[in-house]
Amino acid sequence: MGTKKEKLKGTAEKVAGTVKKKAGKALGDESMKGKGAVQKAKGEARTTAAKGVEKAKKSVKQAAGKAQQKVGKAVSKATKTIDQKTGKSAAKGSPKGGAKTATKGGKGGAKGGAKQKKK
């Protein structure tokens, strides 16, 4: 059951217990008064437990977020180190210098078929 529902149920139980306790006091019924006090205490406990669960969930989410950031940084650092050792650019995986060389047959290089000057 969700924590919001648990908090609502706890609050409802607490209110019902308070009403029962006051009714028992007004009527002089010690049994009703005692049952009301017990019901009120159960409601308070239920509400407190639901709040504790919410707090724990929030802490877990924060810890998971921090862990994810640290893992991301570690992976990024490892990737840079590997790329530096293998001579690849971290962004594109191309050789150092970034320029593409022409392939056999004279194709490649700049688009548009720019003519090269003969020497």
N, CA, C and O of each residue as an XYZ file, in Angstrom:
476
protein
N       0.853     -1.174      0.000
C       0.000      0.000      0.000
C       0.898      1.235      0.000
O       1.970      1.225      0.605
N       0.467      2.289     -0.670
C       1.256      3.500     -0.767
C       1.332      4.251      0.550
O       0.469      4.115      1.416
N       2.382      5.047      0.681
C       2.573      5.776      1.935
C       1.511      6.844      2.146
O       1.152      7.145      3.284
N       1.003      7.420      1.055
C      -0.054      8.428      1.208
C      -1.306      7.801      1.801
O      -1.944      8.380      2.680
N      -1.656      6.604      1.310
C      -2.827      5.904      1.840
C      -2.611      5.546      3.303
O      -3.523      5.670      4.120
N      -1.411      5.104      3.629
C      -1.109      4.734      5.015
C      -1.210      5.944      5.937
O      -1.737      5.848      7.046
N      -0.700      7.086      5.472
C      -0.802      8.304      6.286
C      -2.257      8.700      6.487
O      -2.649      9.094      7.585
N      -3.062      8.596      5.426
C      -4.486      8.924      5.544
C      -5.197      7.976      6.500
O      -5.995      8.407      7.332
N      -4.909      6.696      6.379
C      -5.526      5.720      7.275
C      -5.103      5.971      8.718
O      -5.915      5.869      9.637
N      -3.840      6.295      8.909
C      -3.344      6.601     10.254
C      -4.029      7.815     10.839
O      -4.407      7.822     12.010
N      -4.189      8.842     10.023
C      -4.859     10.067     10.485
C      -6.318      9.781     10.825
O      -6.830     10.247     11.843
N      -6.986      9.010      9.962
C      -8.390      8.664     10.219
C      -8.523      7.861     11.511
O      -9.437      8.090     12.303
N      -7.611      6.929     11.714
C      -7.642      6.108     12.926
C      -7.377      6.957     14.171
O      -7.985      6.751     15.222
N      -6.478      7.892     14.034
C      -6.151      8.791     15.146
C      -7.359      9.648     15.516
O      -7.671      9.815     16.695
N      -8.033     10.188     14.509
C      -9.221     11.021     14.743
C     -10.339     10.183     15.390
O     -10.979     10.612     16.350
N     -10.553      8.988     14.843
C     -11.596      8.112     15.396
C     -11.282      7.760     16.845
O     -12.181      7.716     17.684
N     -10.034      7.514     17.135
C      -9.625      7.208     18.510
C      -9.851      8.371     19.444
O     -10.290      8.190     20.580
N      -9.548      9.576     18.964
C      -9.752     10.785     19.772
C     -11.237     10.966     20.082
O     -11.609     11.273     21.215
N     -12.081     10.771     19.065
C     -13.531     10.912     19.250
C     -14.039      9.871     20.255
O     -14.817     10.187     21.156
N     -13.588      8.636     20.082
C     -14.018      7.541     20.963
C     -13.570      7.815     22.400
O     -14.322      7.586     23.347
N     -12.341      8.305     22.552
C     -11.803      8.605     23.884
C     -12.623      9.702     24.568
O     -12.951      9.599     25.750
N     -12.951     10.759     23.806
C     -13.729     11.868     24.375
C     -15.156     11.441     24.691
O     -15.739     11.868     25.688
N     -15.711     10.590     23.827
C     -17.060     10.085     24.075
C     -17.074      9.231     25.344
O     -17.994      9.331     26.156
N     -16.061      8.402     25.508
C     -15.957      7.573     26.711
C     -15.816      8.414     27.954
O     -16.394      8.100     28.994
N     -15.055      9.477     27.853
C     -14.876     10.389     28.997
C     -16.193     11.070     29.334
O     -16.564     11.162     30.504
N     -16.908     11.553     28.308
C     -18.177     12.252     28.519
C     -19.240     11.318     29.110
O     -20.056     11.735     29.932
N     -19.219     10.066     28.686
C     -20.217      9.104     29.153
C     -19.793      8.403     30.444
O     -20.577      7.680     31.059
N     -18.552      8.628     30.839
C     -18.054      7.959     32.033
C     -17.757      6.493     31.785
O     -17.734      5.699     32.726
N     -17.530      6.122     30.535
C     -17.256      4.734     30.147
C     -15.738      4.567     30.005
O     -15.152      4.949     28.992
N     -15.122      3.995     31.031
C     -13.667      3.826     31.038
C     -13.186      2.885     29.933
O     -12.108      3.081     29.372
N     -13.987      1.866     29.624
C     -13.614      0.918     28.577
C     -13.535      1.618     27.222
O     -12.573      1.433     26.477
N     -14.548      2.421     26.908
C     -14.564      3.155     25.635
C     -13.419      4.154     25.596
O     -12.761      4.322     24.569
N     -13.188      4.814     26.719
C     -12.106      5.794     26.811
C     -10.752      5.110     26.538
O      -9.917      5.651     25.813
N     -10.545      3.931     27.118
C      -9.298      3.185     26.921
C      -9.138      2.700     25.486
O      -8.051      2.779     24.913
N     -10.236      2.195     24.907
C     -10.188      1.744     23.511
C      -9.886      2.909     22.569
O      -9.167      2.752     21.583
N     -10.440      4.071     22.883
C     -10.165      5.269     22.080
C      -8.703      5.664     22.142
O      -8.111      6.038     21.129
N      -8.110      5.581     23.343
C      -6.692      5.923     23.511
C      -5.808      4.954     22.720
O      -4.821      5.357     22.103
N      -6.182      3.663     22.750
C      -5.409      2.655     22.006
C      -5.526      2.909     20.505
O      -4.531      2.852     19.782
N      -6.737      3.186     20.042
C      -6.951      3.435     18.606
C      -6.190      4.672     18.150
O      -5.609      4.685     17.065
N      -6.196      5.721     18.987
C      -5.475      6.947     18.661
C      -3.969      6.665     18.551
O      -3.304      7.159     17.641
N      -3.445      5.870     19.482
C      -2.022      5.527     19.468
C      -1.665      4.719     18.223
O      -0.606      4.929     17.631
N      -2.545      3.793     17.820
C      -2.307      3.011     16.595
C      -2.259      3.927     15.374
O      -1.409      3.765     14.499
N      -3.185      4.898     15.325
C      -3.210      5.846     14.208
C      -1.939      6.675     14.142
O      -1.388      6.902     13.065
N      -1.476      7.126     15.310
C      -0.236      7.910     15.353
C       0.950      7.070     14.901
O       1.829      7.554     14.188
N       0.968      5.809     15.322
C       2.056      4.914     14.929
C       2.046      4.662     13.427
O       3.095      4.646     12.783
N       0.858      4.467     12.882
C       0.733      4.215     11.442
C       1.203      5.426     10.635
O       1.912      5.279      9.639
N       0.808      6.613     11.069
C       1.212      7.846     10.379
C       2.726      8.037     10.468
O       3.373      8.387      9.481
N       3.277      7.807     11.646
C       4.721      7.957     11.843
C       5.496      6.957     10.988
O       6.523      7.297     10.401
N       4.999      5.726     10.922
C       5.659      4.700     10.102
C       5.640      5.099      8.631
O       6.643      4.937      7.936
N       4.512      5.617      8.149
C       4.410      6.034      6.747
C       5.382      7.176      6.449
O       5.997      7.218      5.383
N       5.512      8.089      7.390
C       6.460      9.197      7.206
C       7.896      8.669      7.164
O       8.726      9.160      6.399
N       8.174      7.667      7.992
C       9.505      7.057      7.995
C       9.821      6.376      6.676
O      10.944      6.459      6.179
N       8.825      5.700      6.110
C       9.003      5.028      4.814
C       9.289      6.066      3.733
O      10.174      5.873      2.899
N       8.536      7.170      3.750
C       8.769      8.234      2.757
C      10.187      8.777      2.872
O      10.866      8.995      1.868
N      10.622      8.989      4.102
C      11.957      9.532      4.330
C      13.028      8.552      3.841
O      14.018      8.957      3.232
N      12.819      7.266      4.113
C      13.771      6.243      3.670
C      13.830      6.178      2.149
O      14.914      6.078      1.575
N      12.674      6.233      1.492
C      12.641      6.201      0.023
C      13.398      7.390     -0.554
O      14.142      7.254     -1.525
N      13.202      8.543      0.047
C      13.884      9.751     -0.430
C      15.401      9.594     -0.290
O      16.157      9.955     -1.192
N      15.835      9.050      0.853
C      17.269      8.836      1.074
C      17.854      7.853      0.068
O      18.958      8.055     -0.437
N      17.118      6.798     -0.219
C      17.584      5.794     -1.187
C      17.696      6.419     -2.572
O      18.672      6.177     -3.282
N      16.708      7.218     -2.961
C      16.757      7.871     -4.276
C      17.957      8.807     -4.376
O      18.636      8.850     -5.402
N      18.215      9.561     -3.298
C      19.359     10.472     -3.310
C      20.665      9.700     -3.418
O      21.556     10.083     -4.177
N      20.781      8.617     -2.663
C      21.998      7.808     -2.707
C      22.186      7.191     -4.089
O      23.303      7.144     -4.605
N      21.099      6.722     -4.684
C      21.176      6.134     -6.023
C      21.610      7.184     -7.045
O      22.407      6.893     -7.937
N      21.092      8.392     -6.915
C      21.477      9.474     -7.825
C      22.957      9.801     -7.717
O      23.633      9.996     -8.727
N      23.460      9.859     -6.482
C      24.884     10.140     -6.281
C      25.745      9.014     -6.841
O      26.778      9.260     -7.464
N      25.313      7.786     -6.616
C      26.067      6.639     -7.130
C      26.096      6.655     -8.657
O      27.126      6.375     -9.270
N      24.959      6.983     -9.259
C      24.881      7.031    -10.717
C      25.825      8.105    -11.266
O      26.485      7.890    -12.283
N      25.888      9.246    -10.602
C      26.798     10.308    -11.042
C      28.255      9.842    -10.956
O      29.046     10.083    -11.868
N      28.601      9.175     -9.852
C      29.974      8.719     -9.683
C      30.344      7.672    -10.723
O      31.454      7.680    -11.255
N      29.409      6.772    -11.009
C      29.665      5.754    -12.034
C      29.841      6.421    -13.395
O      30.728      6.049    -14.163
N      28.999      7.401    -13.690
C      29.104      8.118    -14.962
C      30.449      8.809    -15.107
O      31.062      8.771    -16.174
N      30.904      9.437    -14.037
C      32.206     10.107    -14.079
C      33.335      9.096    -14.259
O      34.283      9.341    -15.006
N      33.230      7.965    -13.573
C      34.269      6.934    -13.676
C      34.335      6.364    -15.088
O      35.420      6.144    -15.626
N      33.178      6.126    -15.681
C      33.132      5.596    -17.050
C      33.720      6.617    -18.021
O      34.485      6.263    -18.917
N      33.359      7.874    -17.837
C      33.876      8.927    -18.708
C      35.400      9.028    -18.597
O      36.100      9.163    -19.600
N      35.895      8.960    -17.370
C      37.344      9.048    -17.151
C      38.045      7.841    -17.770
O      39.093      7.984    -18.400
N      37.469      6.657    -17.590
C      38.062      5.449    -18.161
C      38.072      5.507    -19.676
O      39.046      5.104    -20.312
N      36.984      6.010    -20.256
C      36.895      6.131    -21.710
C      37.965      7.086    -22.231
O      38.607      6.805    -23.243
N      38.159      8.208    -21.550
C      39.196      9.158    -21.968
C      40.579      8.518    -21.901
O      41.396      8.674    -22.808
N      40.824      7.802    -20.819
C      42.129      7.162    -20.650
C      42.366      6.137    -21.756
O      43.449      6.094    -22.341
N      41.377      5.325    -22.040
C      41.504      4.314    -23.106
C      41.720      4.989    -24.451
O      42.573      4.567    -25.232
N      40.945      6.044    -24.726
C      41.080      6.748    -26.001
C      42.460      7.391    -26.142
O      43.031      7.411    -27.232
N      42.991      7.913    -25.039
C      44.320      8.514    -25.099
C      45.383      7.459    -25.377
O      46.327      7.696    -26.131
N      45.222      6.303    -24.766
C      46.220      5.239    -24.950
C      46.125      4.589    -26.325
O      47.127      4.103    -26.851
N      44.932      4.577    -26.909
C      44.774      3.962    -28.227
C      44.869      4.989    -29.346
O      44.870      4.624    -30.522
N      44.949      6.272    -28.992
C      45.089      7.320    -29.990
C      43.794      7.693    -30.667
O      43.807      8.188    -31.794
N      42.693      7.469    -30.017
C      41.396      7.814    -30.594
C      40.818      9.024    -29.888
O      41.095      9.282    -28.716
N      40.009      9.755    -30.630
C      39.303     10.894    -30.058
C      38.122     10.365    -29.268
O      37.418      9.467    -29.730
N      37.900     10.905    -28.098
C      36.799     10.438    -27.251
C      35.456     10.738    -27.882
O      34.498      9.991    -27.685
N      35.373     11.832    -28.645
C      34.090     12.232    -29.217
C      33.682     11.392    -30.414
O      32.533     10.959    -30.501
N      34.612     11.155    -31.345
C      34.233     10.498    -32.595
C      34.916      9.161    -32.817
O      34.508      8.404    -33.698
N      35.925      8.859    -32.053
C      36.632      7.604    -32.256
C      37.547      7.623    -33.467
O      37.963      6.565    -33.939
N      37.872      8.817    -33.983
C      38.744      8.904    -35.147
C      40.193      9.068    -34.687
O      40.432      9.417    -33.531
N      41.160      8.822    -35.569
C      42.574      8.961    -35.193
C      42.884     10.384    -34.761
O      42.156     11.320    -35.089
N      43.990     10.536    -34.011
C      44.387     11.881    -33.567
C      44.583     12.777    -34.772
O      45.024     12.329    -35.830
N      44.259     14.020    -34.605
C      44.373     14.973    -35.708
C      43.013     15.235    -36.297
O      42.766     16.322    -36.819
N      42.134     14.279    -36.228
C      40.761     14.468    -36.637
C      40.522     14.493    -38.129
O      39.369     14.371    -38.544
N      41.550     14.645    -38.975
C      41.336     14.736    -40.419
C      41.165     13.349    -41.010
O      41.889     12.420    -40.654
N      40.214     13.214    -41.907
C      40.026     11.939    -42.588
C      40.921     11.924    -43.817
O      41.073     12.930    -44.510
N      41.503     10.773    -44.068
C      42.382     10.662    -45.225
C      41.615     10.079    -46.389
O      40.604      9.401    -46.209
N      42.106     10.349    -47.585
C      41.444      9.840    -48.786
C      41.650      8.340    -48.882
O      42.707      7.819    -48.525
N      40.631      7.657    -49.365
C      40.727      6.206    -49.535
C      41.289      5.905    -50.912
O      41.484      6.810    -51.723
N      41.551      4.615    -51.177
C      42.045      4.227    -52.498
C      41.050      4.671    -53.554
O      39.839      4.619    -53.337
N      41.549      5.098    -54.671
C      40.691      5.543    -55.750
C      40.477      7.045    -55.719
O      39.784      7.588    -56.580
N      41.053      7.716    -54.755
C      40.972      9.173    -54.707
C      39.665      9.697    -54.144
O      39.434     10.906    -54.162
N      38.808      8.825    -53.648
C      37.546      9.296    -53.077
C      37.737      9.597    -51.602
O      38.676      9.104    -50.976
N      36.855     10.395    -51.054
C      36.925     10.752    -49.640
C      37.279     12.206    -49.500
O      37.257     12.948    -50.481
N      37.598     12.618    -48.320
C      37.954     14.010    -48.096
C      36.728     14.890    -48.124
O      35.664     14.485    -47.657
N      36.861     16.118    -48.675
C      35.776     17.094    -48.666
C      34.654     16.666    -49.596
O      34.898     16.070    -50.645
N      33.443     16.970    -49.213
C      32.289     16.657    -50.062
C      32.212     17.672    -51.198
O      32.767     18.768    -51.116
N      31.530     17.290    -52.232
C      31.329     18.229    -53.336
C      32.339     18.001    -54.460
O      32.280     18.681    -55.485
N      33.244     17.076    -54.288
C      34.176     16.749    -55.371
C      35.139     17.864    -55.692
O      35.384     18.130    -56.868
N      35.694     18.528    -54.699
C      36.651     19.605    -54.958
C      37.873     19.049    -55.649
O      38.385     18.000    -55.259
N      38.349     19.740    -56.676
C      39.517     19.286    -57.434
C      40.799     19.646    -56.689
O      40.920     20.708    -56.078
N      41.747     18.716    -56.766
C      43.033     18.949    -56.148
C      44.027     19.388    -57.216
O      43.990     18.917    -58.353
N      44.911     20.295    -56.833
C      45.930     20.792    -57.757
C      47.030     19.762    -57.914
O      47.412     19.099    -56.950
N      47.543     19.627    -59.137
C      48.662     18.727    -59.380
C      49.954     19.476    -59.113
O      50.040     20.683    -59.341
N      50.949     18.765    -58.633
C      52.244     19.386    -58.317
C      53.187     19.232    -59.450
O      54.327     19.690    -59.372
